[in-house]
Amino acid sequence: MSTTENYEQLIRMVASLGRNDVVQKIKSFNGRFRLDFTDEYLKGLSLDRLKHILFAALSTKFKKPN
C-alpha cells in the first residue's frame, strides 16, 4: 500500500469517528511522543479540532524516524 493510500485510509477512519472515540484514541495514543491533554481541555474543543489532533498524531507513524 502506498503512503498516499495509507493517508487516505487514515483520513476516512478519523472522519468516521464520533467524539467519544476520538477523545479515547487521543488519550490512549501510543507513538514516538506523548499526548498530554486534560479532560477539561479536550471537552472544550470542537469535534473537528479533536479529529485534527488525532490525525496529526497518527500520521506521524507514517514518517520514518531520523
N, C-alpha and C positions, 0 to 999 in steps of 0.2 A: 504494500500500500504506500502511495506517495505521501510526502509531507502535506501537500495540498489536500489530499483526501482525508488525512488524519485531522487537519484543522476543520474541514467541513463537517466531519463526523462529530468532532468536539462541539462545534457551534450548534449543531442540531440537538445534541444531548443536553447542553446547558440551556438552550432555548425552551426545551420541553419540561424543564423542572419547575415545580412550584416553590414558593417562598421557603417553606419549612425544609424542603430537600436541599435547596441552595445553601441555607444557613448551616445545616448539618454537614454538608460537604466542605464548607469553608472551615468550620470548627474542627473537622477531622482531617484536614488536608495534611498529607504526608509527602513533603517534597524536599528539595535542597535547602529550603528556608522555612521558617515557621511563620504562620499567620497568627497574630495575637490580637484579636478584636474582642472587646467586651460585648456581652449580650445586649446591653443598653445601646451601644453604638450601632450594632447590626440591626437592632429593632428600628432605629431611626432612619435607616437607608431605604431607598426605593428598591423594588424588585429588580429593576434594570441595573442599578448600581451594584447590587449584590451579584447579579449574573456577570457583570463586567469584572468584578474582583475574582470570582471563581474562574472565569475563562482565562484571565490573565495568569492566575496561579497555575492552572492545569496546563496551559500552553507552554509553560517553561519546561515541561517534561519532554517536549519535542526537540529542545535545543541541546546540543552536545556540550558537556562541561569542558571548561578550558583546561 
